[in-house]
Amino acid sequence: MVTAKGVGTASISAFVTIEGKTLSDSYPVKVMPNLTLSNITVDGKKISGFKPEVHGYSYLMASSSSAAPKVQATQAGNEITVGIEQAGSVPGTTLITLTDNITGEKSEYAVSFGLKSVSDEFNGKSIGKQWSWIRENAANWSLIKSLGSMVITSQKGDIQGASNNAENILLQPANTDWTIESKLVFSGKPIKPNQQGGLIVYQDDDNYVKLVYGNAQKGFRGSEELIELVVENHGSQYSAANIKTLGLIKDNYAIVLKLEKKGSNYTAYYSIGGKDFKLLGSTETVLSDIKTGLIACDGVTMGRSLFPEMMDTQNKKEEPKFEIICDYFHIVNTGIK
């Protein structure tokens, strides 16, 4: 019987000697630190509906101000250091970091302050004031190529891992809870490994959530055509949920994507041809100073894939351009008031 006395790791070793020969084995036992908060206050008031297991809270503010509300927090566990990086303005995010003094393990809470976002039908000849570009390449986006739509032509690049060179990421502030719905028509199938297009929730190039239709590379086995919910945290990307689209998407390649954010939870849905939405999946991640919008990129091949060589698909013919045609981008903000 082992009784935990505190946070840390112990190793239990067993030895047996028979006829002069000794064999052994060991078993690690780890006592996890309590890296949760017992309380968060905003300008001295407790957060409504606070739960220690929920790591994200969003406030929908009436207007911007020079200074964001002040956040205080109380840890639940012992031997825990709490660091608070206050938001400097609205929109902005206060980030609370808990660090265990024994193991060094960390956890984060985010309290975000944001304003109402702006939906767009893309009927104008120029983008609205709410939008901004990451690495804009004006030659590869258009509001007149398909009237009433935003067209983004994908180019070589990605934000997976250390690549961080994808062009024409279209963003607007969305530092609250919200529901986004957007109709996207694709020019065709994504044929290159990691070629993709869809919605993005963006902190920076190393921290984001994406809901995309793309060609996901699967090691040396080649790639698969998927609708995928993707997360990158501190430069490490993983797939939170996906569905294979072979035979699912029809000839016009029209998909309606819906993404819901509540605190640190993101839930993804998709609809083919405007029919009922299907649940794709959900994920938990803490992002700060959030913006959201559209992404389209050709991707970066991670390592060498044997699949194209095996299928003899490598040739000198010019490949068709991969484009996303966004008919509308609708966003409805929610949050604590």
Secondary structure by P-SEA (a helix, b strand, c coil): ccccccbbbbbbbbbbbccccccbbbbbbbbccccccccccccccccccccccccbbbbbccccccccbbbbbccccccbbbbbbccccccbbbbbbbbccccccccbbbbbbbcbbbbbccccccccccccccccccccccccccccbbbbbbcccccccccccccccccccccccbbbbbbbbbcccccccccccccccccccccccccccccccccccccccccccccccccbbbbcccccccccccccbbbbbbbbbcccbbbbbbbccccbbbbccbbbbbbcbbbbbbbbccccccccccccccccccccccccbbbbbbcbbbbbbbccc
